[in-house]
Amino acid sequence: MSAHQSLFEPCVLNASLTLANRIVMAPLTRCMAGPGLVPTQAMADYYGRRADAGLIISEATIIRPDGQGYPDTPGIYTQAQIEGWKRVTDAVHAEGGKIFLQLWHVGRLAHSHFSGEQPVAPSAIAFEGTVPRMRDLSYETPRALAREDIALLVEDYAQAAENAITAGFDGVEIHGANGYLIDQFLHFDTNHRDDDYGRTPENMSRFALQVVDAVVTRVGAERTGLRLTPGAYTHMAADARDREVFDYLLARLNERELAYLHLGIFDDSLTFDFLGGRASEYLRRHYSGTLIGVGGLTPESASEGLAQGKFDLAAIGRPFIANPDYVRRVQQAEPLVDYHQDMLAELV
């Protein structure tokens, strides 16, 4: 029997979806899509080999062309992309696995190099730096979204969610974390709007909640998850006022019945004064639904966190790249292969 038995208890995610264990394969950007940003057979094989995770969350997937900020990241807005993802979901389901698609728009971190369009964001504030894996491309100043643009984006998220279900996914995760588009609305550093999408916690939460509600209407609350990163200032500067925004947002999310909320912080050992501790502790205090914990978890820390009720599911990232058989190795107490950066260069 595994020393980490809490990891291998089933989890009823919703009335129609029970997970075989509490290990979640975290979304891991791999930049391995083919021409037209279509998922490939190699990607289907990659996900299929990891189907014994209780739940797989796919790599972040672009909802429309101007949402791209990295090379060769897959989309979910064309028929060819939907067909490509069907190969992936078929491979996972053939092994008895469950998989959600992560819906993604990078906002001001997009680049016209990919789409031919100026990036869009809550406010016309550029991020200083260069595009990952394309160091000769500096970030551009985005165009501030008009109200009609926002309404269209909400619909695009909903359509992308519907496309994901058509492609065979068991559900979707809305990427509202890590300094990308939805997260940009939630932070004072990136949201300088003076209309009803800015200035106050209620206004700054409006876009995130509109996207959640539109996706829920299209595919169902039981098929909708959300990823957030309070305290994780990726691609933006910290501002203590952001706490009020997340307090408000989480209160409104508690009024909705989602599949789960997923913490997106990379290092959950960090504490934040304005959150009163770790980001995971903050979410556990303020959110009453199913919570996915993450942040450099080991089998030991994951099983301990589950046993202590710190979170309900444990997301594992890079170790899954190095160990396609991660679940079996942990269950049988076998040593894990160490992850190293070169593993990002190919699907294994």
N, C-alpha and C positions, 0 to 999 in steps of 0.2 A: 504493500500500500504506500502511496506517496506520502512524504512528510508534509506536503502542502495540500492537505485534503480539501480545505476551503476553496481552493482554486477549481476543484473538480466537482463541485456541487452544481446541479442544474439551476438555471435561472429562467423563470417565467417572465419574458420581456413584455408580452401582451397576450391576449386571449388566444391568438393564433400562432404565436411564435415562442417556443421554449428552447433555450440555448442549452447545449449538452454540457457546457462548463462555463466558467466565469472568466476565461481568458479571451481578451479581445485583441485582434491584430490591429494595431493603430494605423492610421493613414500615413503612408510613407511615399513622398514624392520621388519618383524614379526616372521621369523624363525619357520614357521608352516607347512612346506612341509612334505609330507609323505615319506615312504621308496622309494629309488631311486630318491629323491628330486622331487617327483611328486606332483603337486597341488592337494588339497583334496576338497571334497564336502563342508567342513566347510569354505574353502577359497572362493569357489564359492558363498556361502551364504553371506559371509562377504562383498565381493565386490558388490553383487547384491543389498544389503541393502543400498548402497551408490550411486546407479546409477543415482540419480537425480543431481549429480554434472555435470557441463558442460562437464568436461573431468576427467576421472580417469587415473592416471599414476600408473601402478602396482608397487609393491615392486621390488627392484633390483633383476634381474634374470640372473643366470650364463649362459654364452655362451658356456662354455666347462668345463670339470671336474677340470682342474688345476686353474680355476678362483674362486674357493670357499674359503672364509675366515671366514665364520660364520656357525654355525651348522644349518641344516634343512632349508637352503635357496633354493628356487626352481630353476630348470634349464629349458632350452629350447633347449636341444641338443639331446634328445631321443624321440622316437615316443610316449612312455608312458607319458612323460612330455607334449608333444604337446596335447595329448588327455586330460590330466588333465586340461590344460589351456583352452581347448574348453568348458569344463563345466563352467569355470569362464566367458568367453566371452559370452556364451549363456545366463548365468544368468544376466549379465549386459545389453545385448541387449534386453532381454525379458522385461526389465523395461524401455526401451527407452534410455539407456545410451550409452556413448562412452568411449573407453578404449584403451590406448597405453601401450605397454610393455616396461619396462626399461631394456636395454641390459647392462650387467655388467661383468667385469673381475676385480678382486681386485689387480692383479699384486703382488707386494712384500708383500702384506697383506694376501696372501694365506698361506696355511699350508699343508705340506705333510700328516698330519693326515687325511685329507679329501680325497685326490686324490692318495696318494702314490707317488707323483711327487714333485721334488724340485720346489718351486715357481719361477716365471720368472718376470723380470722387465727390465726397460731400462738399469739399471746399477746394479752391485752386491753390493748394499747398503742395509743393514738390517734396519728395523724399530725397535726401542727399545720398548718393552712392551709385553703384552700377548694377546692372542686371546679372543675377547669378548665372555662371557658366558662359556669360557673354560680356566680359569685362570691358569691352570697348564701347558698350552702350550705357550712357548715363541716363538716369531717370529723367523724365520730362515733367513739366508742370501740367497737372491735369485740368480738365474743364470741370467747373462746378456743375453738378447735376441740377437741371431745372425740375420743377414739380412733375411735368409730364414725363421726363426721363425716369424719375423715380417710380412712377406708376408702371412704366414699361418694364423696368428691372424686376419689380415684384412679380409681374406676369411671366417674365423670363425664368425666374426661379421656379415658379409653379410648373411651367411647361417642361423644364429640365427634370423636375421630379417625376412628372408623368412619363417622360421619355425613359427614365431610369426603371420605372415599374414595367414599361413595355419591354425593356431589355432584360427583364427577369430578376431584377434586384428585389430583395426582401424588404427594403426600405431605403430611406435616404437620411444623410446627416447634413444639415446646413452648416457650412463653415462660417461661423461668426467670430473667428478668433485670429490671433497672430498678426494683427495689423492689416488685414485684408479689408475688403469693401465694407462689410457689415460692421466690423470692429472699428473702422474709421469713423462711423457715425457715433460710436459709443464713447469716444474719448475727446476731451477738450483740445488736445494738441492738434487733432486732425479735423475737428468739426468746429468751424467758425461761422456756421450759418446763423442768420437772424430771423429765420422763418419758423414754421412749426415742425422743423426737423433739427433744430438747434437750440442752444442756450440753456435749456432746462432738462432735467432727467427724463421727464415725460416725453418731451420732443425728441431728444436724442435717442430714445429707445423706440421711437415710432417705426422706423424703417425695419429694424430687426423683427418687431412684432408683426408688422404687415407681411413680411416674408414668411414667417412661421405660420401665420394664419392662412395665407394663400396656399402654401404647400400642404398644410393639414386639410384644407378644403379639397384639394386636388387628389391627394393620395391617402389621407387618413392620419389621425394623430398617432395611432399605434405603429405607423410606418415612418414617423418623423422624429429624428433626433437633432440636437443642436450642440455645437461646440463653442465654448466661450473661454476667454483668457483674462479674467480680472487679475491685474497685477503683473501680467507678462507683457512687458513693453517691448515687443518686437516691432521694429519699423516705426516707432513713435516715442515721444518723450513722456515721462511720468507726470501725472497731475492728480493730487489728492482728491480733487473734486469728482474724479471719475467714480469714486466709491458710491456717491449718491445715485449715479446713473445705474450702476449694477444693482444696488439695493432696490431701486424702482423696477428694473427689468426682471429681476428674479421674483419679486412679488407678483408681477403680472404673469410670469411663466408658471407660477404655482396655481394659477387659475385655469391653466390648460393641462391636458393630459397627454404629455409627449412620451415617446418610447424611452427617452433618456436625455440627460444632459452630460456632456463630455468635457472634462477639463482639458485644455490644450496647452498647458504650461510645460516647458521642457525640463525644468528642474524644480520639483516640488519641495525641495529642502529649504528653499528661500522663504523668508518671512517678510511680510509687508506691514508696516505700522498702520497704514491707513485701512488695511483689511483685518487688522487684529490677529495676524498670524499667517499661516500658509494659505495659498489660494484654495487648496482642496478643503481645508477646514472652514474657510469662509463659505464655499458653496454648500458644504454639508449643513451648515447652520441655517442657510437662507433658502435652500431648495429642498422640497419634500419628496421629490420623485426619485427615480432610479438615477444614480450617479456613476459615471465611469471615471475612475482615477487613473492618473498617468504621471510620468515624471521620473524617468530613470528607474522604474520598478524592477526589482529582482524577484525571483520566485519567493524568496523569504519575506521581503517587504510587502509584496503583493498579497501573499496569504495572510500575513499579519494584519494588513489593512482591512482585508475582507472580514477576518475574524473579529476585529474590533469595531466593525461597522463604519469605518471611515469612508468607504465607497462600496458599491454593489457589484461592480465589474472592474477588472484590472486590464488596462491597455498596455500592451508590450510593443515597442517599436523596433529599434535596430537589432535586438537579438533575433527577431523573426527573419531579418535579412540573412544573418549568418547561419540560422538554424531553421530550415524549412520544416523540420520535424521537432520544433520547439516543444509542442505539447507533449509528445511522447517522451522526449528526453527528461522533461521536468517530472512527468508522472512516474517514470521509471528511475528517477534519481541518477540519471547519466550526466556527465559533464557537458557543458555548453561550449560550442565553438565561439571564440572571441570575435566580436565584430571589428572590422578595420575598414578604413575609408575606401580602399580599393574595391570593396564589394559594391560600392555605388555604381561602378562602371559597367556592370552587367546584371542581368536577371539571373538569380540562382535558385 
